[in-house]
Amino acid sequence: MDQLSGDKKEQKNGTPLSVDEIEIEILPTIYAIIRSVEKDPIDKQRESQDCSLKSSKKVLELQKRLESVRNQIRQLPIDLNKEEQLQRLETLRNQLLLKQKLLTKYKNIQF
């Protein structure tokens, strides 16, 4: 719920989010869903209904969190267009290759 209210505040202010401000905490919810499904109930019918209700609530909570994350991602500013991103990627790949060559060169040098 806090994440949703945070999203609304950011949208009202009109200031874009940064990557560091995005809150992605879905693993605890996924873990709770798995745990509720894995339980081995003693009274199978009654417990399975309770388990199904709890699991459904957890899945709905997960969906809300994912939607919140999607909204936060939509607020991220896009600094570069596609061509600039591809050019930057190519530059980074070239830098990686040069650094790898440099590392192998230094590894092969005997002191």
VMD Tcl script that builds the backbone (N, CA, C; Angstrom):
set m [mol new atoms 333]
animate dup $m
set s [atomselect $m all]
$s set {name element resname resid chain x y z} {
  {N N MET 1 A 0.812 -1.188 0.000}
  {CA C MET 1 A 0.000 0.000 0.000}
  {C C MET 1 A 0.866 1.267 0.000}
  {N N ASP 2 A 1.996 1.226 0.716}
  {CA C ASP 2 A 2.868 2.378 0.758}
  {C C ASP 2 A 3.443 2.683 -0.612}
  {N N GLN 3 A 3.719 1.634 -1.373}
  {CA C GLN 3 A 4.269 1.832 -2.697}
  {C C GLN 3 A 3.263 2.527 -3.597}
  {N N LEU 4 A 1.996 2.152 -3.486}
  {CA C LEU 4 A 0.985 2.769 -4.320}
  {C C LEU 4 A 0.835 4.242 -3.977}
  {N N SER 5 A 0.832 4.585 -2.699}
  {CA C SER 5 A 0.719 5.978 -2.313}
  {C C SER 5 A 1.966 6.744 -2.745}
  {N N GLY 6 A 3.118 6.089 -2.709}
  {CA C GLY 6 A 4.345 6.714 -3.190}
  {C C GLY 6 A 4.272 7.014 -4.670}
  {N N ASP 7 A 3.673 6.099 -5.439}
  {CA C ASP 7 A 3.503 6.319 -6.868}
  {C C ASP 7 A 2.633 7.534 -7.119}
  {N N LYS 8 A 1.558 7.664 -6.374}
  {CA C LYS 8 A 0.637 8.778 -6.566}
  {C C LYS 8 A 1.313 10.094 -6.225}
  {N N LYS 9 A 2.150 10.103 -5.186}
  {CA C LYS 9 A 2.864 11.314 -4.816}
  {C C LYS 9 A 3.806 11.728 -5.927}
  {N N GLU 10 A 4.524 10.768 -6.491}
  {CA C GLU 10 A 5.461 11.083 -7.554}
  {C C GLU 10 A 4.727 11.610 -8.783}
  {N N GLN 11 A 3.568 11.034 -9.091}
  {CA C GLN 11 A 2.815 11.470 -10.252}
  {C C GLN 11 A 2.275 12.875 -10.039}
  {N N LYS 12 A 1.837 13.192 -8.820}
  {CA C LYS 12 A 1.309 14.519 -8.535}
  {C C LYS 12 A 2.407 15.565 -8.618}
  {N N ASN 13 A 3.596 15.235 -8.109}
  {CA C ASN 13 A 4.696 16.179 -8.142}
  {C C ASN 13 A 5.221 16.371 -9.560}
  {N N GLY 14 A 5.061 15.367 -10.400}
  {CA C GLY 14 A 5.526 15.458 -11.770}
  {C C GLY 14 A 7.016 15.220 -11.915}
  {N N THR 15 A 7.693 14.872 -10.844}
  {CA C THR 15 A 9.116 14.610 -10.937}
  {C C THR 15 A 9.334 13.148 -11.282}
  {N N PRO 16 A 10.177 12.878 -12.264}
  {CA C PRO 16 A 10.428 11.478 -12.642}
  {C C PRO 16 A 11.250 10.769 -11.579}
  {N N LEU 17 A 11.064 9.484 -11.510}
  {CA C LEU 17 A 11.806 8.651 -10.574}
  {C C LEU 17 A 13.174 8.320 -11.141}
  {N N SER 18 A 14.093 7.985 -10.251}
  {CA C SER 18 A 15.370 7.436 -10.693}
  {C C SER 18 A 15.329 5.932 -10.434}
  {N N VAL 19 A 16.249 5.218 -11.005}
  {CA C VAL 19 A 16.288 3.765 -10.863}
  {C C VAL 19 A 16.451 3.368 -9.397}
  {N N ASP 20 A 17.210 4.157 -8.645}
  {CA C ASP 20 A 17.447 3.843 -7.232}
  {C C ASP 20 A 16.193 4.002 -6.383}
  {N N GLU 21 A 15.241 4.796 -6.830}
  {CA C GLU 21 A 14.026 5.054 -6.051}
  {C C GLU 21 A 12.950 3.994 -6.249}
  {N N ILE 22 A 13.094 3.138 -7.251}
  {CA C ILE 22 A 12.091 2.111 -7.507}
  {C C ILE 22 A 12.194 1.024 -6.447}
  {N N GLU 23 A 11.070 0.692 -5.858}
  {CA C GLU 23 A 11.039 -0.324 -4.816}
  {C C GLU 23 A 10.446 -1.611 -5.383}
  {N N ILE 24 A 11.290 -2.616 -5.497}
  {CA C ILE 24 A 10.841 -3.904 -6.011}
  {C C ILE 24 A 11.048 -4.931 -4.905}
  {N N GLU 25 A 9.981 -5.216 -4.204}
  {CA C GLU 25 A 10.043 -6.210 -3.146}
  {C C GLU 25 A 8.930 -7.228 -3.371}
  {N N ILE 26 A 9.162 -8.124 -4.327}
  {CA C ILE 26 A 8.143 -9.123 -4.640}
  {C C ILE 26 A 8.518 -10.507 -4.134}
  {N N LEU 27 A 9.779 -10.713 -3.803}
  {CA C LEU 27 A 10.206 -12.040 -3.368}
  {C C LEU 27 A 9.524 -12.512 -2.089}
  {N N PRO 28 A 9.329 -11.657 -1.080}
  {CA C PRO 28 A 8.614 -12.140 0.105}
  {C C PRO 28 A 7.185 -12.598 -0.210}
  {N N THR 29 A 6.533 -11.908 -1.124}
  {CA C THR 29 A 5.173 -12.295 -1.499}
  {C C THR 29 A 5.181 -13.619 -2.248}
  {N N ILE 30 A 6.121 -13.797 -3.151}
  {CA C ILE 30 A 6.230 -15.057 -3.890}
  {C C ILE 30 A 6.533 -16.198 -2.922}
  {N N TYR 31 A 7.410 -15.939 -1.962}
  {CA C TYR 31 A 7.751 -16.950 -0.961}
  {C C TYR 31 A 6.510 -17.336 -0.145}
  {N N ALA 32 A 5.709 -16.353 0.241}
  {CA C ALA 32 A 4.494 -16.626 1.019}
  {C C ALA 32 A 3.498 -17.449 0.203}
  {N N ILE 33 A 3.403 -17.176 -1.080}
  {CA C ILE 33 A 2.505 -17.950 -1.954}
  {C C ILE 33 A 2.965 -19.401 -2.015}
  {N N ILE 34 A 4.240 -19.598 -2.218}
  {CA C ILE 34 A 4.777 -20.964 -2.310}
  {C C ILE 34 A 4.586 -21.707 -1.003}
  {N N ARG 35 A 4.860 -21.037 0.120}
  {CA C ARG 35 A 4.683 -21.678 1.424}
  {C C ARG 35 A 3.228 -22.061 1.671}
  {N N SER 36 A 2.283 -21.206 1.270}
  {CA C SER 36 A 0.871 -21.513 1.508}
  {C C SER 36 A 0.408 -22.678 0.641}
  {N N VAL 37 A 0.996 -22.814 -0.529}
  {CA C VAL 37 A 0.622 -23.923 -1.415}
  {C C VAL 37 A 1.267 -25.227 -0.959}
  {N N GLU 38 A 2.480 -25.154 -0.420}
  {CA C GLU 38 A 3.215 -26.348 -0.026}
  {C C GLU 38 A 2.743 -26.965 1.277}
  {N N LYS 39 A 1.982 -26.264 2.081}
  {CA C LYS 39 A 1.558 -26.790 3.379}
  {C C LYS 39 A 0.794 -28.093 3.214}
  {N N ASP 40 A 1.041 -29.024 4.129}
  {CA C ASP 40 A 0.365 -30.315 4.101}
  {C C ASP 40 A -0.692 -30.306 5.205}
  {N N PRO 41 A -1.937 -29.972 4.869}
  {CA C PRO 41 A -2.973 -29.839 5.898}
  {C C PRO 41 A -3.425 -31.197 6.441}
  {N N ILE 42 A -3.823 -31.196 7.718}
  {CA C ILE 42 A -4.331 -32.411 8.348}
  {C C ILE 42 A -5.774 -32.641 7.921}
  {N N ASP 43 A -6.605 -31.639 8.091}
  {CA C ASP 43 A -7.992 -31.708 7.638}
  {C C ASP 43 A -8.021 -31.143 6.216}
  {N N LYS 44 A -7.909 -32.010 5.254}
  {CA C LYS 44 A -7.633 -31.594 3.884}
  {C C LYS 44 A -8.686 -30.678 3.279}
  {N N GLN 45 A -9.969 -30.963 3.454}
  {CA C GLN 45 A -10.990 -30.134 2.800}
  {C C GLN 45 A -11.039 -28.730 3.401}
  {N N ARG 46 A -11.134 -28.655 4.714}
  {CA C ARG 46 A -11.251 -27.348 5.352}
  {C C ARG 46 A -9.955 -26.553 5.172}
  {N N GLU 47 A -8.856 -27.208 5.363}
  {CA C GLU 47 A -7.570 -26.542 5.248}
  {C C GLU 47 A -7.277 -26.134 3.805}
  {N N SER 48 A -7.697 -26.953 2.857}
  {CA C SER 48 A -7.436 -26.613 1.462}
  {C C SER 48 A -8.228 -25.379 1.047}
  {N N GLN 49 A -9.437 -25.227 1.582}
  {CA C GLN 49 A -10.220 -24.023 1.284}
  {C C GLN 49 A -9.543 -22.796 1.890}
  {N N ASP 50 A -9.099 -22.930 3.134}
  {CA C ASP 50 A -8.390 -21.823 3.775}
  {C C ASP 50 A -7.104 -21.496 3.016}
  {N N CYS 51 A -6.410 -22.541 2.617}
  {CA C CYS 51 A -5.165 -22.367 1.881}
  {C C CYS 51 A -5.428 -21.686 0.543}
  {N N SER 52 A -6.504 -22.073 -0.122}
  {CA C SER 52 A -6.845 -21.471 -1.406}
  {C C SER 52 A -7.165 -19.995 -1.244}
  {N N LEU 53 A -7.901 -19.652 -0.188}
  {CA C LEU 53 A -8.227 -18.246 0.049}
  {C C LEU 53 A -6.983 -17.429 0.353}
  {N N LYS 54 A -6.119 -17.982 1.199}
  {CA C LYS 54 A -4.883 -17.276 1.532}
  {C C LYS 54 A -3.996 -17.120 0.301}
  {N N SER 55 A -3.914 -18.181 -0.486}
  {CA C SER 55 A -3.093 -18.124 -1.698}
  {C C SER 55 A -3.645 -17.100 -2.676}
  {N N SER 56 A -4.958 -17.064 -2.811}
  {CA C SER 56 A -5.583 -16.094 -3.715}
  {C C SER 56 A -5.285 -14.671 -3.269}
  {N N LYS 57 A -5.360 -14.429 -1.961}
  {CA C LYS 57 A -5.060 -13.095 -1.446}
  {C C LYS 57 A -3.604 -12.727 -1.717}
  {N N LYS 58 A -2.714 -13.692 -1.546}
  {CA C LYS 58 A -1.296 -13.435 -1.784}
  {C C LYS 58 A -1.030 -13.155 -3.266}
  {N N VAL 59 A -1.716 -13.884 -4.133}
  {CA C VAL 59 A -1.546 -13.660 -5.574}
  {C C VAL 59 A -2.049 -12.270 -5.944}
  {N N LEU 60 A -3.173 -11.858 -5.370}
  {CA C LEU 60 A -3.683 -10.512 -5.628}
  {C C LEU 60 A -2.704 -9.448 -5.127}
  {N N GLU 61 A -2.108 -9.698 -3.974}
  {CA C GLU 61 A -1.113 -8.771 -3.440}
  {C C GLU 61 A 0.087 -8.682 -4.376}
  {N N LEU 62 A 0.506 -9.830 -4.905}
  {CA C LEU 62 A 1.619 -9.849 -5.858}
  {C C LEU 62 A 1.266 -9.060 -7.114}
  {N N GLN 63 A 0.058 -9.238 -7.604}
  {CA C GLN 63 A -0.367 -8.490 -8.791}
  {C C GLN 63 A -0.346 -6.987 -8.535}
  {N N LYS 64 A -0.783 -6.565 -7.350}
  {CA C LYS 64 A -0.764 -5.141 -7.009}
  {C C LYS 64 A 0.665 -4.617 -6.959}
  {N N ARG 65 A 1.558 -5.404 -6.379}
  {CA C ARG 65 A 2.952 -4.969 -6.304}
  {C C ARG 65 A 3.581 -4.879 -7.693}
  {N N LEU 66 A 3.281 -5.852 -8.547}
  {CA C LEU 66 A 3.822 -5.815 -9.910}
  {C C LEU 66 A 3.287 -4.611 -10.674}
  {N N GLU 67 A 2.022 -4.301 -10.486}
  {CA C GLU 67 A 1.446 -3.133 -11.148}
  {C C GLU 67 A 2.098 -1.847 -10.632}
  {N N SER 68 A 2.375 -1.813 -9.341}
  {CA C SER 68 A 3.056 -0.661 -8.763}
  {C C SER 68 A 4.445 -0.487 -9.384}
  {N N VAL 69 A 5.159 -1.586 -9.536}
  {CA C VAL 69 A 6.493 -1.526 -10.141}
  {C C VAL 69 A 6.389 -1.077 -11.601}
  {N N ARG 70 A 5.392 -1.583 -12.310}
  {CA C ARG 70 A 5.205 -1.155 -13.703}
  {C C ARG 70 A 4.984 0.352 -13.780}
  {N N ASN 71 A 4.156 0.879 -12.884}
  {CA C ASN 71 A 3.893 2.321 -12.876}
  {C C ASN 71 A 5.158 3.106 -12.572}
  {N N GLN 72 A 5.967 2.609 -11.648}
  {CA C GLN 72 A 7.215 3.288 -11.326}
  {C C GLN 72 A 8.172 3.261 -12.517}
  {N N ILE 73 A 8.218 2.145 -13.221}
  {CA C ILE 73 A 9.107 2.031 -14.378}
  {C C ILE 73 A 8.664 2.980 -15.488}
  {N N ARG 74 A 7.366 3.131 -15.651}
  {CA C ARG 74 A 6.859 4.063 -16.668}
  {C C ARG 74 A 7.272 5.494 -16.369}
  {N N GLN 75 A 7.529 5.816 -15.113}
  {CA C GLN 75 A 7.919 7.174 -14.732}
  {C C GLN 75 A 9.405 7.441 -14.949}
  {N N LEU 76 A 10.182 6.393 -15.207}
  {CA C LEU 76 A 11.614 6.590 -15.429}
  {C C LEU 76 A 11.832 7.421 -16.688}
  {N N PRO 77 A 12.740 8.361 -16.608}
  {CA C PRO 77 A 13.013 9.164 -17.812}
  {C C PRO 77 A 13.830 8.363 -18.821}
  {N N ILE 78 A 13.548 8.591 -20.075}
  {CA C ILE 78 A 14.314 7.947 -21.144}
  {C C ILE 78 A 15.279 9.000 -21.675}
  {N N ASP 79 A 16.560 8.808 -21.381}
  {CA C ASP 79 A 17.567 9.805 -21.720}
  {C C ASP 79 A 18.041 9.687 -23.166}
  {N N LEU 80 A 18.071 8.470 -23.675}
  {CA C LEU 80 A 18.646 8.236 -24.998}
  {C C LEU 80 A 17.626 7.586 -25.919}
  {N N ASN 81 A 17.714 7.911 -27.204}
  {CA C ASN 81 A 16.847 7.212 -28.153}
  {C C ASN 81 A 17.488 5.876 -28.525}
  {N N LYS 82 A 16.826 5.117 -29.353}
  {CA C LYS 82 A 17.285 3.760 -29.656}
  {C C LYS 82 A 18.669 3.748 -30.309}
  {N N GLU 83 A 18.892 4.652 -31.241}
  {CA C GLU 83 A 20.183 4.687 -31.938}
  {C C GLU 83 A 21.314 5.024 -30.970}
  {N N GLU 84 A 21.062 5.980 -30.077}
  {CA C GLU 84 A 22.083 6.353 -29.105}
  {C C GLU 84 A 22.369 5.203 -28.132}
  {N N GLN 85 A 21.325 4.475 -27.762}
  {CA C GLN 85 A 21.508 3.327 -26.881}
  {C C GLN 85 A 22.335 2.248 -27.564}
  {N N LEU 86 A 22.056 1.983 -28.838}
  {CA C LEU 86 A 22.826 0.980 -29.585}
  {C C LEU 86 A 24.272 1.412 -29.740}
  {N N GLN 87 A 24.481 2.691 -29.999}
  {CA C GLN 87 A 25.838 3.197 -30.128}
  {C C GLN 87 A 26.584 3.073 -28.798}
  {N N ARG 88 A 25.913 3.380 -27.712}
  {CA C ARG 88 A 26.534 3.261 -26.383}
  {C C ARG 88 A 26.857 1.805 -26.065}
  {N N LEU 89 A 25.943 0.898 -26.431}
  {CA C LEU 89 A 26.183 -0.525 -26.221}
  {C C LEU 89 A 27.409 -0.984 -27.000}
  {N N GLU 90 A 27.537 -0.560 -28.227}
  {CA C GLU 90 A 28.695 -0.930 -29.039}
  {C C GLU 90 A 29.984 -0.387 -28.435}
  {N N THR 91 A 29.943 0.833 -27.941}
  {CA C THR 91 A 31.116 1.423 -27.294}
  {C C THR 91 A 31.512 0.629 -26.048}
  {N N LEU 92 A 30.518 0.256 -25.260}
  {CA C LEU 92 A 30.805 -0.529 -24.055}
  {C C LEU 92 A 31.366 -1.905 -24.398}
  {N N ARG 93 A 30.865 -2.508 -25.451}
  {CA C ARG 93 A 31.411 -3.811 -25.878}
  {C C ARG 93 A 32.860 -3.679 -26.311}
  {N N ASN 94 A 33.159 -2.611 -27.051}
  {CA C ASN 94 A 34.538 -2.380 -27.479}
  {C C ASN 94 A 35.454 -2.167 -26.279}
  {N N GLN 95 A 34.970 -1.410 -25.299}
  {CA C GLN 95 A 35.755 -1.199 -24.090}
  {C C GLN 95 A 36.004 -2.515 -23.357}
  {N N LEU 96 A 34.994 -3.355 -23.305}
  {CA C LEU 96 A 35.142 -4.659 -22.661}
  {C C LEU 96 A 36.206 -5.496 -23.374}
  {N N LEU 97 A 36.146 -5.529 -24.694}
  {CA C LEU 97 A 37.140 -6.294 -25.449}
  {C C LEU 97 A 38.553 -5.770 -25.200}
  {N N LEU 98 A 38.715 -4.454 -25.198}
  {CA C LEU 98 A 40.033 -3.875 -24.943}
  {C C LEU 98 A 40.537 -4.234 -23.546}
  {N N LYS 99 A 39.668 -4.180 -22.577}
  {CA C LYS 99 A 40.072 -4.519 -21.206}
  {C C LYS 99 A 40.410 -5.999 -21.076}
  {N N GLN 100 A 39.663 -6.841 -21.767}
  {CA C GLN 100 A 39.980 -8.273 -21.731}
  {C C GLN 100 A 41.339 -8.546 -22.360}
  {N N LYS 101 A 41.619 -7.883 -23.474}
  {CA C LYS 101 A 42.923 -8.043 -24.121}
  {C C LYS 101 A 44.044 -7.550 -23.210}
  {N N LEU 102 A 43.797 -6.442 -22.565}
  {CA C LEU 102 A 44.795 -5.884 -21.663}
  {C C LEU 102 A 45.055 -6.819 -20.485}
  {N N LEU 103 A 44.017 -7.415 -19.951}
  {CA C LEU 103 A 44.178 -8.368 -18.847}
  {C C LEU 103 A 44.975 -9.589 -19.274}
  {N N THR 104 A 44.663 -10.133 -20.442}
  {CA C THR 104 A 45.420 -11.303 -20.914}
  {C C THR 104 A 46.877 -10.936 -21.179}
  {N N LYS 105 A 47.100 -9.714 -21.657}
  {CA C LYS 105 A 48.476 -9.265 -21.907}
  {C C LYS 105 A 49.259 -9.211 -20.599}
  {N N TYR 106 A 48.650 -8.648 -19.552}
  {CA C TYR 106 A 49.335 -8.560 -18.265}
  {C C TYR 106 A 49.501 -9.918 -17.610}
  {N N LYS 107 A 48.579 -10.819 -17.851}
  {CA C LYS 107 A 48.710 -12.170 -17.289}
  {C C LYS 107 A 49.878 -12.912 -17.923}
  {N N ASN 108 A 50.133 -12.644 -19.176}
  {CA C ASN 108 A 51.190 -13.331 -19.903}
  {C C ASN 108 A 52.579 -12.741 -19.658}
  {N N ILE 109 A 52.631 -11.545 -19.078}
  {CA C ILE 109 A 53.925 -10.934 -18.803}
  {C C ILE 109 A 54.566 -11.629 -17.603}
  {N N GLN 110 A 55.834 -11.995 -17.779}
  {CA C GLN 110 A 56.566 -12.620 -16.671}
  {C C GLN 110 A 57.486 -11.592 -16.050}
  {N N PHE 111 A 57.471 -11.527 -14.740}
  {CA C PHE 111 A 58.310 -10.559 -14.034}
  {C C PHE 111 A 59.565 -11.193 -13.554}
}
mol reanalyze $m
mol bondsrecalc $m
mol representation Tube
mol addrep $m
